[in-house]
Amino acid sequence: MARLDTVDLRLLRVFSTVVEARGFSAAQTMLNVNTSTISNQISALETRLGVKLCQRGRAGFKLTEDGATIFSEAQRLFSAIDGFDMRASALRAKVRGTLNIGILDNTISDPQAKLDLLFRQFTAAMGDVQLNIEVKSPNELLRDLQDGKLHAVIGSFPKLLLGLTYVRLYEEQHFFYCAARHPLFSLNARQITQDLLAGHRFVTRGYWGARDTKHLRTDRARASVNNMEAAARLILSGDYLGYLPEHYARPWVQDKVLKALLPQDLTYQAPFEVVFDPAKQSLPSLKMFLEITQAIFGAGPSQAA
């Protein structure tokens, strides 16, 4: 194969989109072309590379071993290109100063969060900018953003505040958990009903308002907390039931200390967003931070409240 050119990069991006969408049909909307066009583009890339990238047909979409290797290398290539663009922009701008970012607690165990990659790429692009990171509850983050103490915040927020822009990043899965010390832990799935759960204590997160109780179809709660660790502490005590993010509860589930109750019914997805004041979006460091965020998460259009 000859050296990569612009056409190859475009075809590689088409291929990567198909892999991430897990098939041609699902990739149609993302690429805004039909499956026939996508198939022709993948065939052109296979010819260009000289390898079979995927199996497609009635059996469904499946990567070949060579296809998996090409996809991995393409991701590294795109990351390098994005990093080059960001560093080149930073050299032109010579931006300095401080960028204040707020994030929600206990996202570190969520592989979807990708905040380590976000901060690494931002530092590579704008090494002269000082990053200040605050970890707070959703309401505190939005309050500090409105007060001008923070430039942008990332988390799941119970309400939309006027004048701020919200950009969806990903979804965080939540389940309703019970600890091994709780009397319901030893019951099998068929013995557990929502009516049975209603007779036990459960913990809610104060910043969610009525969201937790809405999923339980009851307003009876015996404890309220303002961060995830406090909720986990009460649930692990064996005296309370409550919601936790799946990624956060996973180690205790694997150790058989926690289990999810009625996982088909008592589950929901919390949308994670980056929120900022559009009046400050032209600030070079914030603009770069938002551009990197959108590149990493593939974020959609902004939503103004």
C-alpha positions in Angstrom: 0.0 0.0 0.0 1.2 3.5 -0.8 1.4 6.2 1.8 -1.8 7.4 3.4 -3.6 10.2 1.7 -6.8 12.2 2.4 -9.1 9.6 0.8 -7.6 6.8 3.0 -8.2 8.9 6.2 -11.8 9.4 5.1 -12.4 5.7 4.5 -10.7 4.8 7.8 -13.1 7.2 9.6 -16.1 5.5 7.8 -14.7 2.1 8.9 -14.3 3.2 12.5 -17.8 4.6 12.6 -19.2 1.3 11.3 -17.2 -0.6 14.0 -18.4 1.7 16.8 -22.0 1.4 15.5 -21.6 -2.4 15.3 -22.9 -2.6 11.8 -23.7 -0.9 8.5 -27.4 -0.2 9.3 -26.7 1.5 12.6 -24.0 3.6 11.0 -26.3 5.0 8.3 -27.6 7.8 10.5 -24.2 8.7 11.8 -22.6 8.9 8.3 -25.8 10.2 6.6 -25.4 7.8 3.7 -27.1 4.5 2.8 -25.7 1.0 3.5 -24.8 0.4 -0.2 -22.5 3.5 -0.1 -21.0 2.4 3.1 -20.4 -1.1 1.8 -18.7 0.3 -1.3 -16.5 2.5 0.9 -15.4 -0.4 3.1 -14.7 -2.5 0.0 -12.5 0.4 -1.4 -10.6 0.5 1.9 -10.1 -3.3 1.9 -8.7 -3.0 -1.7 -6.5 -0.2 -0.6 -5.1 -2.0 2.4 -5.1 -5.5 0.8 -6.8 -7.2 3.8 -10.4 -8.3 4.6 -11.7 -6.1 7.4 -15.1 -7.6 8.2 -17.7 -10.2 7.5 -21.1 -8.8 6.5 -24.3 -10.4 5.4 -27.2 -12.3 6.9 -25.1 -13.5 9.8 -24.5 -9.9 10.8 -21.4 -7.7 11.1 -18.2 -9.1 12.5 -14.6 -7.9 12.4 -11.9 -10.1 11.1 -8.6 -10.3 13.0 -7.0 -8.0 10.5 -10.0 -5.7 10.8 -9.6 -5.5 14.6 -5.9 -4.6 14.2 -6.7 -1.9 11.6 -9.5 -0.4 13.9 -7.1 -0.2 16.8 -4.4 1.4 14.7 -6.9 3.8 13.2 -7.9 5.0 16.7 -4.3 5.7 17.5 -3.9 7.5 14.3 -6.9 9.7 14.8 -5.8 10.5 18.4 -2.4 11.5 17.1 -3.9 13.8 14.4 -6.3 15.4 16.9 -3.4 15.9 19.3 -1.3 17.5 16.6 -4.1 19.9 15.7 -4.6 20.9 19.3 -0.9 21.5 20.0 -0.6 23.5 16.8 -3.6 25.7 17.8 -2.1 26.2 21.2 1.3 27.3 19.8 -0.5 29.9 17.7 -2.6 31.1 20.7 0.1 31.0 23.4 -2.7 30.8 25.9 -2.0 31.2 29.6 -4.2 31.7 32.7 -6.4 29.4 34.7 -9.3 27.1 33.8 -11.6 26.1 36.6 -13.5 22.8 35.9 -16.0 21.0 38.2 -16.8 17.3 38.1 -19.2 15.0 39.9 -17.8 12.7 42.5 -17.0 9.0 42.0 -16.7 9.0 38.2 -13.2 7.5 38.3 -14.5 3.9 38.1 -16.6 4.6 35.0 -14.7 3.7 31.8 -17.2 5.9 29.9 -16.1 9.0 31.7 -12.7 9.3 29.9 -11.8 12.3 32.0 -8.2 11.2 32.4 -7.9 11.3 28.6 -9.7 14.7 28.5 -7.3 16.3 31.0 -4.2 14.7 29.3 -5.1 16.0 25.9 -6.0 19.4 27.2 -2.6 19.6 29.1 -0.8 18.5 25.9 -2.6 21.2 23.9 -2.4 24.0 26.5 0.4 23.3 28.9 0.7 26.9 30.0 -2.9 27.0 31.4 -3.3 26.1 35.0 -6.1 23.6 35.6 -8.1 23.8 38.8 -10.5 20.8 39.4 -13.4 20.9 41.9 -15.4 17.8 42.9 -18.8 18.7 44.2 -22.5 17.7 44.1 -24.6 18.6 41.0 -26.3 21.5 42.6 -23.1 23.0 44.0 -21.4 22.6 40.5 -24.2 24.5 38.8 -24.3 27.2 41.5 -20.5 27.8 41.1 -20.9 27.8 37.4 -23.6 30.5 37.5 -21.5 32.5 40.0 -18.5 32.5 37.7 -16.3 30.4 40.0 -16.2 27.6 37.4 -15.8 27.7 33.6 -17.4 24.4 32.9 -18.8 21.4 34.8 -19.2 17.7 33.9 -21.8 15.6 35.7 -25.5 14.5 35.7 -27.8 17.3 36.6 -31.3 17.2 38.0 -32.4 20.4 36.4 -31.8 22.8 33.6 -30.8 26.4 34.6 -31.6 29.3 32.2 -28.6 30.8 30.5 -26.4 27.7 30.5 -25.6 25.4 27.7 -25.8 21.6 28.2 -24.1 19.1 25.9 -24.8 15.4 26.3 -21.7 13.1 26.6 -22.8 9.6 27.7 -25.3 7.7 29.9 -24.5 6.2 33.3 -26.4 3.0 34.3 -27.9 2.8 37.8 -29.4 -0.2 39.7 -31.1 -0.6 43.0 -28.8 -2.4 45.5 -29.1 -4.5 48.7 -26.2 -5.4 50.9 -25.4 -8.9 52.2 -26.3 -7.8 55.8 -29.8 -6.9 54.6 -32.7 -9.5 55.2 -33.7 -9.3 51.5 -30.2 -10.4 50.3 -30.9 -14.1 50.8 -34.2 -14.0 48.9 -34.4 -15.2 45.3 -35.6 -12.9 42.5 -39.1 -14.4 42.4 -39.6 -13.6 46.1 -38.8 -9.9 45.7 -41.6 -7.5 44.7 -41.8 -3.7 44.8 -44.5 -4.0 47.4 -42.0 -5.9 49.6 -39.3 -3.3 49.0 -41.7 -0.5 50.1 -41.6 -1.8 53.7 -37.9 -1.3 54.0 -35.7 1.7 54.6 -34.0 3.2 51.6 -31.6 6.1 50.9 -32.1 8.8 48.3 -29.8 11.5 47.0 -31.0 14.9 48.0 -29.9 16.6 44.8 -32.1 14.3 42.7 -35.2 15.6 44.3 -37.9 13.0 43.7 -36.1 11.0 41.0 -35.1 8.1 43.2 -38.5 7.7 44.8 -40.2 8.1 41.4 -38.5 4.9 40.2 -39.6 3.2 43.3 -43.2 4.5 43.0 -43.2 5.6 46.6 -42.2 8.7 48.6 -41.0 6.8 51.6 -37.4 7.4 52.3 -35.5 7.2 55.6 -32.2 8.8 54.7 -30.9 11.5 52.3 -27.4 12.0 51.2 -25.5 14.5 48.9 -22.7 12.3 47.5 -22.3 8.8 46.2 -19.9 7.6 49.0 -22.5 8.4 51.7 -25.2 6.5 49.8 -22.8 3.5 49.5 -22.0 3.6 53.2 -25.6 3.4 54.2 -26.4 0.7 51.7 -23.4 -1.4 52.9 -24.6 -1.0 56.5 -27.3 -3.5 55.7 -30.0 -1.2 57.0 -30.8 0.7 53.8 -31.6 0.0 50.1 -30.7 2.4 47.4 -29.5 3.3 43.9 -25.8 3.3 42.9 -24.1 3.6 39.5 -23.3 0.1 38.1 -19.6 0.9 37.7 -19.3 2.1 41.2 -21.1 -0.9 42.8 -19.3 -3.5 40.6 -16.4 -4.4 43.0 -18.9 -5.1 45.8 -21.2 -7.1 43.5 -18.2 -9.2 42.4 -17.3 -9.8 46.0 -21.0 -10.8 46.7 -21.3 -7.9 49.2 -24.0 -6.2 47.1 -26.6 -7.4 44.6 -29.1 -5.5 42.4 -32.8 -6.0 43.2 -35.3 -6.2 40.4 -32.7 -5.2 37.8 -35.1 -5.3 34.9 -37.5 -2.8 36.6 -35.5 -0.7 39.1 -32.9 0.7 36.7 -32.4 3.9 34.9 -29.7 5.8 32.9 -28.4 9.2 34.2 -27.3 11.5 31.4 -23.9 13.0 31.8 -23.3 16.4 30.3 -20.8 19.2 30.0 -22.3 22.5 31.0 -21.0 26.0 30.4 -21.9 29.6 30.1 -22.1 30.4 26.4 -21.2 34.0 27.1 -17.7 32.7 28.1 -17.3 30.2 25.3 -14.9 32.4 23.3 -12.3 32.2 26.2 -9.5 30.3 24.4 -8.8 27.8 27.1 -12.5 27.0 27.6 -13.0 26.8 23.8 -10.2 24.3 23.6 -11.5 22.3 26.5 -14.9 22.0 24.9 -13.5 21.1 21.5 -11.4 18.3 23.1 -14.5 17.1 25.1 -16.6 17.0 22.0 -13.8 15.1 20.1 -13.4 12.5 22.8 -17.1 11.9 23.5 -18.5 12.5 20.1 -20.8 15.0 21.7 -23.9 16.1 19.9 -25.3 19.7 19.4 -25.5 22.0 22.4 -28.8 22.4 24.2 -29.4 25.9 25.6 -31.5 26.1 28.7 
